[in-house]
Amino acid sequence: MGRRRRSAIGTVIRMFILALVIAVAWQVYEDWHDSRTGDIVQMTTIRYSYEQMENDINKLRRAYPKLISVEVPATSPDGRGLYLLHVGNMQADNHVLIQASMHAREYVNTQICMKQIEMLCRNAGTAGRHGWTGAALLDKVCFHIFPMNNPDGVAICQQGPDAVRNSSLRAILDDCCQREAGGDPDYWKKWKANARGVDLNSNFDARWDTFTSGSSLPSSQKYKGEAPASEPEVQVLLKTAEKYRVCFVLSYHTAGGLIYWNYASGSALETEKELCSLLSSLTGYYADTISTPCGCSNYFGEVKNIPSLTIEMVAGRGGEDYPLGDEVLAPAWEAAAGILPELAFYFSNLPEK
Ligand SMILES: [Zn+2]
């Protein structure tokens, strides 16, 4: 009896170890396969969630450990980690800050941003259009990327208010929906703000006092918050820019297929103009200027005098055309594919080869 029992336990342990070995081997194979085929970040359906992004970040980190490091320097009001990916040499002379999905319903840019990171790393061994390999450029430049600056907002937009775990935040959201849409369940699909109902791109300390045309209460959009930079999603961008002394800030939004510039002044404005025309010819998007206050690019350009651009991805779509469909993915990716390699070359200060 005792021996039979011991042998049964031994069999269970052996089976468990075998299952563990198979699971690890499968994970290693999957990582290897995905990194070889460039298939880590899927580009077939547009509904890209926070959890998918987390999963892909882990895969990217395992596939490209020399090029990518990951940290979570802050959390959102509902407790989601604000992921920051460092791509390139952390000791480089030039540092670039990039954020996507500050506006929740524009989450297609998280997917595009993640794909940009994947392809930059995957092609690091081959020479690009300026003759240098990605690896050589990434030795001179470091990108600091928040692929999903507003994860609570994205969860609200994709799953509704039940995605928010904190009950006092849910009460704010329910109030917004009742007040602004009479409880319409489709209201969430156009949600732009964070879980506190603050429009993050109206929360920056750049002529914040002068912005009086927005909502005076928490809202799906255009509520600037109780004070400039009151929101953790904004604070983490300010801290990151400061910490790495970034020389350029790029903000991804949708929609329209255009690039806003004219934020900085003096020689920083010249750089901004040059970068805008570079990215404009690369993407096919037209250049434009905008004067609304308290946005991310306003702050870094006007207040900090760091060259800054806002790129509105997805050409041919209007401002209220949400949710976007799968058909926008391929053309948006086509426009976006060359952006990081081009910026890496520009900020490497290397000559044309
Ligand atoms: Zn936006």
Boltz pocket constraint, residues with backbone or C-beta under 6 A from the ligand:
constraints:
  - pocket:
      binder: B
      contacts: [[A, 103], [A, 106], [A, 201], [A, 252], [A, 253], [A, 254]]
      max_distance: 6.0
